[in-house]
């Protein structure tokens, strides 16, 4: 029996709705593959928890999560709790405390979805963005002075370390070499405007590239790269970016393949010294929470990425094939993709397709 433990954090808003469907898919996978067992423990850490306790998770939250094989997170954020409180109180401490320094965000046009880019099909939209996840522009170094006066000011420092930059670049280069990829790597930069951290980043792109001479490498300014995502997405294979640049680029990447409702992400500790965390890119969308119309595809795609990380590649592929079967069929499709199906109906349809494939 292959057994794995999963920490389930539904979070806020539609996070609760979509992780319920993701767990349903995982349960179906286990039913169909008698050799796989997933054991869950749910943690109700959220903005509601914050309202009761004044913190997003208990002080020993990381110790509670550490023994698990994976973490499955819905979304955090709710009106009344500032975003910097909800994110810095839960999501970012997990990413940093567990050295989840790789953020993986696929940009792929699934079967059954039409890109908003005219004339672009599945062969044009299939690349992956590797985002540095622990430092860069999201470093918590800085502060405020003279608040409430005419001299009010804020300072935020970006931190790029040799260790942090080298490890994300090396991961991206190795990924570009993997079977099925095209051995192309594009590094996002802005060294013509940010004159310390970005030249530092560029320097290490060139250094690490020497270890991977078979990988065709380009360094592209972030503003141009954003435009090229729209005008020529077919040239990209693996894109690597700093924390902020990767965050922005992948929202654009989601938009060109159907929207945030189908965009997954994985926060990876490659050494597996700590659990990795899997979460949809979208937020908690409190305006539609509980209405049954949230798209669970991103959350279900995250379960596929989780299975792959756990070494269950065939089952991971089966989940994605089932998702694409549903989308291509065009019946169980949520309103964001032009359909009328509910969140539950999409989850049920994916489970049905899984039974057809694995049953």
N, C-alpha and C positions, 0 to 999 in steps of 0.2 A: 504494500500500500504506500502510495506517495502522498505524504501528509504535509500540509502547509498551514501556517497560522496567519490570519488576516485581521489587522486592526481596522475597523470600519468607523469612519468619522463622517457622517452624513452632512454635518454643518448646518447651514442656513438655507432658507428659501428653496429653490428648486434642487439644491444639492440633495435634500431628502428625497425628492421625487425621482431623480435620475439614478442615484445610487441604489435605490430599491430595485429598479429594473436591471441594473448591472449585476447586483447580487442574484437576481432571478436567473440571469443568463449563466452565471457561474455555477449556481445550484444545478441547472440543467446539464451543464457540461459534466459535473460530478456524477449525476444520475446515469448519463450515457457512457461514461468511462468509469467502470467499477474500480479501477486502480487508483483513482484520484480522490483525495479527501481534503476539503478546505474547512478549517475551524475558525469561526469568527468571534470576535469580541467587539461590541459596539461601545463607542465613547461619545457621549452627548455634548461634546465641546463645541461651542457656537456663540453667537452674539447673545442668545437667550441665557446661556451659561454665564456669560460676562455680566449680564444685567443682574443676575443673582449673586455672583461671587466677586465681581470686580476684576476678573481676569478671564482670559479665553480658555485656559486650561489650568489644572492644578500645578503647583510648583514642581511636583515630581512627574509631570506629564511625559517627559522624554524617557525617564526610567520605566514608566509603564509601557511605553511603546517599543522600547529597545528589543525585547525578546521576540517580537513578531517577525515573520518572514517578509511581509509587505504591509503597506498602509494604503487604504482605499479612501480617498477624500472626495466629498461632494463639492462644496463651495462654502466660503465664509463671507459674511458681510450682510448688514441689515441697517435700515434707517435708524438713526439715533446713536449708532456706534461708528465713530470715524474710521475710514478705511485703514489709516495708519495704525489704529489700535487693533483692529481685527486681524490684519495681516502680520503685524509685528508681534502679536500676542500668540499666534498659533502657527500659521503657515511658514513664516520665515525662520522661527526658532527650530522647527522640524528640519527644514532644508539644511540649515547650518549645523545644528547639533549633530545630525546624522551624516554630515559630509556628503550630502546629495548635490555634488558640484556639477553634475551633468543634467541639463534639462533637455529632453528630447521632444520635439514637436514635428510630427509628419505633416507635410503639405501634399495631399494626394487627392485627386478627383476620383471618388468612388463610383462604381457602376450605378447607374440610375440617377445620377445627379448631373445637372448641366451647369457648367461654369458661367458666371456672368461675363467672362471675357469672350468676346465674339470669336467664333471659329476655333476655340481651343478645346481639345479633347483630353482623354485620359493619358495619351502618349505625351502630351505637353506638360502635364501638371502632376509630377511625381518626384518630389525631392524632400529633403529632411533638413530641419534647422536644429543645430546643436547650440544651445545657449549656456554660457557660463552662469552658474546658479548661486554662487556663494559670496561674490565680492563685487568688483567693478563699481558701477554707479549707484548700486543699492547698499553700499557700505554705510553703516550708521555712525559715521564720524562727522561731527559738525555741531551746530547749535544755533540758538537765537540770542540776540542781545537787544536791549532797549525796547522790549515789547511795549506797545501802547504809547510810544512817543514818536516824534517826527524822525527819530534816528533808528527806528525799527529795522532790524536786519537779520538775515539768515545765511548761514554758511553750511554747505554740504560738500564733503570731500569724496572723490572717487578713489578707490584703492585697487591697484592692479599689481599683484605680486608675481614673481617669476614662477613660483610653484603653481599658483592658480591659473596663470595663462598657459603655461606649458602643459598642464594636465588636460585642460579642455581642448587645446589644439591637438595634442597627441591622440586623444580619443576620436576627434573628428577625422583626422588623417587615417586612422586605422579603419574607421567606418567606411571611408571612401574606397578603401582597398577590398572591402568585403565582396563576396560573390553576389552578383545582381546589381551592384553599383557601377557607376561609370568612371570611377577614379578621377573625379573632378571635385575640387574644393574651392569654395569662395569664402573669403574672410571679409566681414564688414568692418569698416574703419571710418574715421573722420579726422585723419591726421593733418588735413589741410586747415582745420579749424581748432582742434583740441591738441595742443602742442606738446604735451608731456605723455599722457597715458596712451594716446593712440599711436604715436610713433614707437612707444615701448611695445605695444601689441603687435604692430607691423614687424618690428625687429624679430620677435619670437616666431611669427608666422614664417619668416624666411629661414630662421634657424631650424625649426622643427621640420620644415619642408625638405631639408637636406637628408633627413632620416627616411623620407618617403619620395624618392626621386621619380617614381612611376605615377605619382598623383599630379595631375595638371592643376596648378594653383593660381588663383587670382585674388588680389586685394582690391576691393571696390568701396568707394565712399557710400555711406549709408543712404544719403539722399538719392544718389543715382541707383543704388541697389533697390530701393523701394520702387522707383519708377520701372526698373527692369523686371521686377516681379510681375508687373502688369503687362509690359510690352514684349518681354521675351522670357517667360518663365521656363521654357523648354530647355534652356541652356544650363539650368542648375541641377546639381546632384546632391552634394552636401554643402550646406552653408553654416559657417560658424561665426558666432557673434558674442559680444559682451552682454552683460546682464540686461541693461536697458535696451540696447539695440535689438537683441534677440527677442525681447518681450514685444516691442513694437512691430518688428518684422513679421512675427508669427500671427498677430491679429490680422495683418494684411494678407498673409498667406491663407488664413482661414477664410477670409472674405472671397478670395478668388476660387475657392473650391466648394463654396456652399454656405459658409457662415460659421459662427462660433458654436452653434449647436452640434456640429459634427467634428469639432477640433479637440483632440486628446493631448495629454502631455504626461511625461514620466519624469520624475525627479530621482535620479539614479546615483547610488553609491556603487561605483563599478567594482570595488573590491569586495562588496557584500559584507563588510564589517558591521554595517548597520542596515536596517530595513530601508528599502526604497519606497517612494510614495507615488501613487498614480491618481491623477485628477483631471477633470475636463478643464479646458482653457477658459470656458465661460464663467461668469460670476454667478451670484446667488439669485439674480433676477427677481427680487421680491414682488414686483408688480404682477408676475404670472405664477408665483408660487402657489401650489395647491390647486391650481385650476385644471391640471391634467393636460396641459398643452406643451409642456417643456419637451424639447427633443432629447431623448436619452442616448442618441447614437454616440456622442462624444464619450459619455460615461461607459458605454458598452465597449467602445474601442479601447478605452483604458484597461478594461478587464483583459482584453487580448494582449495588450502590451505587458500587463502584469504576468499573465501566463507565460509569455515568451521569456520574460526576465527570470521566471522560476524554472526555466528549462523545458516548458511544455509547448514547444514550437508548433507541433501538429495541431494541438487543441487551440492554440492561439490563432492559427490560420483558419481553422474551422469556424471560429467565432466571426472573423472578418468576412469570410465567404458567406456566412448566414446573413450578416448585416447587409452586404451588397445584394444578396438575393432579394431581401425585403425591399430595399430601395429601388432595385430594378423592376420589381413587380409593380411598384407604384401605388399600392393600396394602403398599407400601413405607413403613412407619411404624415408628419406633424405640420402644423400651419406655417412654420418658418420656411418650410420647403414646398409650400403650395398645396399641402394636403389637409385632411380633416381628422386625422387619427389622433387618439389620445396617447399620452406617455405610456400608459399601461398596454395599449394595443400594439405599440411598436415593440415593447419588450416581449409580449406574447408571440408576436410574429417572428421575432428573431429566434426565440426558443423553438417554435414550430419548425423553422428552417433547419435549426441544429439537429432536431430529431430526424428530419429527412436525410441529413448528411451523415449523422453518426449512429442513428438508431438501427 
